[in-house]
Every structure is written in C-alpha cells, then in structure tokens.
Amino acid sequence: MFKNSGIKYISLVTGIAITLSLSVIMSSTTQQTVSANKPSQSHESSKAALSKGKEIEKPELKQELSHEQIVSLTGAFMDKLLQETDDSNKVIHYSTKNALLKEFEKIASNEVAAEYVGFYFKERTDGLYIKPTETPPWFQENNDYDMIKQDNNTVLVIQKNKSDLYGTYSVKFEFTWENNQWKISNINHN
C-alpha cells in the first residue's frame, strides 16, 4: 500500500517539475537573455546592459548561437551520458563505446565525446557498462553566462554555478559551427 502511494507521489512531483521546467523554458524563449560580449567586457556589465534592454555588440558569425541551441546541445550531451541501465549497470541500448560515440556525432566533436565516454563507460565482452559516479558539473539553463566570440565559427560560453556537490564551479563550453550546425567542440569545468 505504501509502495503504490510512494510511486504516485513521485509521479506527481515529477509531473509538476516537468510542467514548471517547460513554463520556464517557454517564458525564456520569448526574451533574449544573453548577448555576445567582447572578451574584455565583464559579466556584471553584461547583466546591467541586458537588464536595461541595451544590446551588446553582436559578433558577425556565419550563424548566431542562441540560448535555445546552447540548452539543447548541453542537454542532449548530458542525456547521452545518462544511459538507461539494468540492475548491474549494463547499458540497455548500446553494447559498445563506438556505438554510443556514434550518437554523440550530431552534437559534439569526437574528441569531446570520446573523453566522456572513456571516463563514464567500460566496455566488457558482454556489453557496455556505466561507471556508478556523479555527473560532471554542468550548464544550468536558468543561470547567467557570458558568450564570447572566438572567431567567425567559434563561440565560448562561460558560466559560474554553485551546487551542494561541487560548491562554486565554472563550466566553459566551446561551440563550433561546422557542416551547417553547431557542435560542442570543447568542455572544461573547474
């Protein structure tokens, strides 16, 4: 009896969390939250300019990188790291690292994906296993960040966050425009 009520409670809480997340995403898509900065411009001046409705210098990229694209790519990357497993941590949908790496090709460079797959997964003769550990410090879509144009095809996104597990940390994502799409080409967190 308590098991069923616990499942109903978890389902209710999950539903509410998803609904709230979608509401936040929908409201954030109607307003631009971040503009590209010059490397010398501080994060605080960026926030001040944005809050006053002023537009900070836009880089002349072949394709602009939007907040939605950043959220989509970083979210898809994390989704691929969080594979569905059985009770023994065996990955259900992929049996080799190469098969999993193929899935990352659409969103990240092979070098970046290989680093994470190499760290979080172990390939055995009977399949692919995920190492039970914490996920890395990651991009938080509702927090401020700086966007810095590196060149006409590369943008650096830097975000400082705080969590109970990692304390204060910063993440840096490099996005590169190639083959008519944005991809994650480098990730650093410290």
Sequence and secondary structure as in RCSB ss.txt:
>XXXX:A:sequence
MFKNSGIKYISLVTGIAITLSLSVIMSSTTQQTVSANKPSQSHESSKAALSKGKEIEKPELKQELSHEQIVSLTG
AFMDKLLQETDDSNKVIHYSTKNALLKEFEKIASNEVAAEYVGFYFKERTDGLYIKPTETPPWFQENNDYDMIKQ
DNNTVLVIQKNKSDLYGTYSVKFEFTWENNQWKISNINHN
>XXXX:A:secstr
 HHHHHHHHHHHHHHHHHHHHHHHHHHHHTS    EE TTS HHHHHHHHHTT        SS   HHHHHHHHH
HHHHHHS  B TT BBSS SSHHHHHHHHTTTB HHHHHHHHHHHEEEETTEEEE          TTS  EEEEE
ETTEEEEEEEEEETTTEEEEEEEEEEEETTEEEEEEEEE 
